[in-house]
Amino acid sequence: MKAKVSEIFYSIQGEGIYQATPQVFVRFWDCNLDCCFCDTKPESYKEMDLDQVLSSIFSQQGFWDCVAFTGGEPLLQHEFLRDLSRALKQRRKTTYLETNGILVEELKKVIDYLDIIAMDFKLPSSTKISDFWDKHRDFLKEACKKEVFVKAVVTAFTDEEDIVKSAGIIKEVNQNIFLVLQPDFIHEAFLWGKLAEFKEKAEGIIPNVQIIKQLHKHIKVK
Ligand code: SF4
């Protein structure tokens, strides 16, 4: 079996509660969504088999113990992802999935070999595409069998209603799951008042809410 892989590289995690953790990133090609703020949708890919991907991962320099699957949407290639995650667990590595939190049936096929799931809630007022609340709820119920946190991108257009809805779903599934509010990098300077209001509102519903910027854009690393 071969996967469509856009790039494999060593860096630090730029987002969420594991920010600054050294990781090797495997970026899978293609995505099932079209968020208006997207800057990570891959443009090209190479077809690689499992041995080639493992060989590239283990040739990365630097101190790392964790492999992050990113995209695009890695779960679009869930069969390969399952084989890769299993191989990495056999080699005692930590596996970390970045996902848009929609493909729950695909997650079920991989979850046994995942350690950490960084799941997006795609807020319709931020993405300017349709809402996925029911799918996010189902996905989160499955994801919380492992360590999971939720990230929501806040833009100039984000509505409070979407933040309240997000916190409500987390409360319903497991109120201790972290909600990360991540400001859209381009408009970050104008968003602090809004972020503070959203944080306070969400904290009225669930206990763990953090505003965390995109680190790698600030320090200009990949
Ligand atoms: S889910 Fe992620 S990769 Fe896909 S379009 Fe949205 S931001 Fe881009």
Boltz pocket constraint, residues with backbone or C-beta under 6 A from the ligand:
constraints:
  - pocket:
      binder: B
      contacts: [[A, 31], [A, 32], [A, 33], [A, 34], [A, 35], [A, 37], [A, 38], [A, 39], [A, 40], [A, 41], [A, 71], [A, 72], [A, 73], [A, 100]]
      max_distance: 6.0
